Each structure stands twice: as C-alpha cells, then as structure tokens.
Amino acid sequence: MIYDSKIKSKEIDGLFEAILLLENLEECYRFFEDICTVKELQAIAQRLQVVKLLVKNKTYHEIESETGASTATISRINRSLNYGADGYKLILTRLNIIDEDEEKE
C-alpha cells in the first residue's frame, strides 16, 4: 500500500531524498546544522523524546518535567501517535522502543 501524504510536494520529495543520502551521524549534524536553526533541531529532538516517554505510559506532568515540553505539545504528539500517519510508530519500532506487534495495533 502506498502512503498518500497530505504534505507531498516536489520540494518535500527533494528534501527527503537528500536526507536519505546522509550516511552517518556526522553527516546528519553537518546537514541539519546548515538547514535548521538550533531551536528547530531542539524542538524536533524534544518531540522524539516526548513520544518515547508517551509509549512508556509516563504522565503529561512527568513528561513536562523531564522534557520541558508544554502540555499542548505533548497532547499534539500524543494525538499524532494515536491518530497520525504512523511515522512515530515506525521509527519507535526501528529504534526497538516498541515491538512490531504494538506497531500493528
């Protein structure tokens, strides 16, 4: 089954194709430091940290304390985790944070 993205465009395809060419952490740092601001990278990293805590059934208060994310941000991430495009579940499975059986639920 082919995923039909709501944000698909030629420009975004080009961005993702460029990201897929990165071969290691150093190349990721070099590329993302050039293309994103420090705040943007920190926000993305924070979102990944939040989703990892959500799947560990941490409370919003615990997540807010640990990550500094607002409850609104945590809620948005939780909504994406449960009703989004399954991108979080895909990467959490590949990071071995959730198993494939959980990902298919």
C-alpha positions in Angstrom: 0.0 0.0 0.0 1.4 3.4 -1.0 1.1 6.2 1.6 -0.8 9.3 0.3 0.8 12.2 2.3 -1.2 15.4 2.9 2.0 17.4 2.6 3.5 15.7 -0.5 5.2 18.1 -3.0 8.2 18.1 -5.3 10.1 20.3 -2.9 9.5 18.0 0.1 10.3 14.9 -2.0 13.7 16.6 -2.8 14.3 17.3 0.9 13.5 13.7 2.0 15.6 12.3 -0.9 18.6 14.5 0.3 18.1 13.2 3.9 18.1 9.6 2.7 21.6 10.2 1.2 23.1 11.0 4.6 25.3 8.1 5.7 26.2 8.7 9.4 25.7 10.9 12.4 28.4 13.4 11.4 26.8 14.0 8.0 23.4 14.4 9.8 24.9 17.0 12.1 26.5 18.9 9.2 23.4 18.9 7.1 20.9 19.7 9.8 23.0 22.4 11.4 23.0 24.1 8.0 19.4 23.6 7.1 17.7 24.2 10.5 18.1 26.6 13.3 19.3 25.3 16.7 15.8 25.9 18.1 14.2 23.9 15.3 16.5 21.0 15.9 16.0 21.2 19.7 12.2 21.2 19.1 12.3 18.1 16.8 14.6 16.3 19.3 12.2 17.2 22.1 9.3 15.7 20.2 11.1 12.4 19.8 11.9 12.4 23.5 8.2 13.1 24.3 6.9 10.3 22.2 9.4 7.9 23.7 8.0 8.8 27.1 4.4 8.6 26.0 4.8 5.0 24.9 6.3 4.3 28.3 3.0 5.5 29.7 4.5 8.5 31.5 2.0 11.1 32.6 1.9 14.5 30.9 3.2 16.0 34.2 6.2 13.7 34.2 6.9 14.3 30.5 6.6 18.1 31.0 9.0 18.0 34.0 11.5 15.8 32.1 11.5 17.4 28.7 10.3 21.0 29.3 7.6 20.4 26.6 4.2 22.1 27.2 1.1 20.0 27.8 -0.2 21.4 24.5 2.9 20.0 22.6 2.6 16.7 24.5 -1.1 16.5 23.6 -0.4 17.1 19.9 2.3 14.5 19.9 0.0 12.0 21.6 -2.7 12.7 19.0 -0.2 12.1 16.2 1.0 8.9 17.9 -2.6 7.6 18.1 -4.3 9.0 15.0 -1.5 10.2 12.7 0.4 8.7 9.8 2.1 6.1 12.0 5.5 7.7 11.4 6.2 7.7 15.2 5.3 4.0 15.5 7.5 3.2 12.5 10.6 4.9 14.0 9.9 3.7 17.5 9.8 0.1 16.2 13.1 0.6 14.3 14.6 2.0 17.5 13.4 -1.1 19.4 11.3 1.1 21.7 8.1 -0.7 20.8 7.8 -4.1 19.2 6.3 -4.8 15.8 3.1 -6.3 17.4 2.5 -3.0 19.2 3.2 -1.1 15.9 0.5 -3.0 14.1 -2.3 -2.2 16.7 
